[in-house]
Amino acid sequence: MEMNIRKVGAVDIVDVHGNLDTSTALEAENFFTSMIEEGARKIVVNGIALDYISSAGLRVLLVSGKKLKELDGELRLAGLNESVTCVESDQFGSFDLNK
């Protein structure tokens, strides 16, 4: 997994490449925690190059989103390909990655 940040105005866009799963979840969690601690409040996760996300990866996004919400910030998902949204929608039912 590779994660790169680019800034557009007040928004930090994180381009995620590869898999966000059990083997990369801790790295991703540390990455987002550092961003939040350094003042990021609006984060968009660009998943156009995200090949796979497991429940561990979803947990990272949910925890990061909750941290941001407590700070009046937000985390949004964008550019998820169909295989990523379908796999997780099948596993999580009511958790809609498209919203």
Backbone hydrogen bonds, N-H to C=O, Kabsch-Sander energy under -0.5 kcal/mol:
donor,donor_aa,acceptor,acceptor_aa,energy
2,E,17,H,-2.1
4,N,15,D,-2.0
6,R,13,I,-2.4
8,V,11,V,-2.9
11,V,8,V,-2.0
12,D,42,K,-3.0
13,I,6,R,-3.4
13,I,11,V,-0.6
14,V,12,D,-0.6
14,V,44,V,-3.2
15,D,4,N,-2.9
15,D,13,I,-0.7
16,V,14,V,-0.6
16,V,46,N,-2.2
17,H,2,E,-2.9
17,H,15,D,-0.5
18,G,49,A,-2.2
20,L,52,Y,-2.9
21,D,19,N,-0.7
24,T,21,D,-1.2
25,A,21,D,-1.7
28,A,24,T,-2.3
29,E,25,A,-2.9
30,N,26,L,-2.5
31,F,27,E,-2.1
32,F,28,A,-2.7
33,T,29,E,-2.6
34,S,30,N,-2.3
35,M,31,F,-2.0
36,I,32,F,-2.5
37,E,33,T,-2.7
38,E,34,S,-1.9
39,G,36,I,-1.6
40,A,35,M,-2.6
43,I,41,R,-0.5
43,I,74,E,-2.4
44,V,12,D,-2.6
45,V,43,I,-0.5
45,V,76,R,-3.3
46,N,14,V,-2.9
46,N,44,V,-0.8
47,G,45,V,-0.8
47,G,78,A,-3.5
49,A,16,V,-0.6
50,L,47,G,-1.6
51,D,18,G,-2.9
51,D,49,A,-0.6
52,Y,18,G,-1.1
54,S,20,L,-2.3
58,L,54,S,-2.3
59,R,55,S,-2.1
60,V,56,A,-1.6
61,L,57,G,-1.8
62,L,58,L,-2.8
63,V,59,R,-3.0
64,S,60,V,-2.4
65,G,61,L,-2.5
66,K,62,L,-2.3
67,K,63,V,-2.3
68,L,64,S,-2.3
69,K,65,G,-2.3
70,E,66,K,-2.1
71,L,67,K,-0.8
71,L,68,L,-0.8
72,D,69,K,-1.7
73,G,68,L,-3.6
74,E,41,R,-2.7
76,R,43,I,-2.7
78,A,45,V,-2.7
81,N,47,G,-0.6
84,V,81,N,-0.5
85,T,81,N,-2.0
86,C,82,E,-2.6
87,V,83,S,-2.1
88,E,84,V,-1.9
89,S,85,T,-2.1
90,D,86,C,-2.4
91,Q,87,V,-1.4
92,F,88,E,-2.6
93,G,89,S,-1.9
94,S,92,F,-1.1
95,F,92,F,-1.1
96,D,94,S,-1.1
97,L,95,F,-0.7
99,K,96,D,-1.2
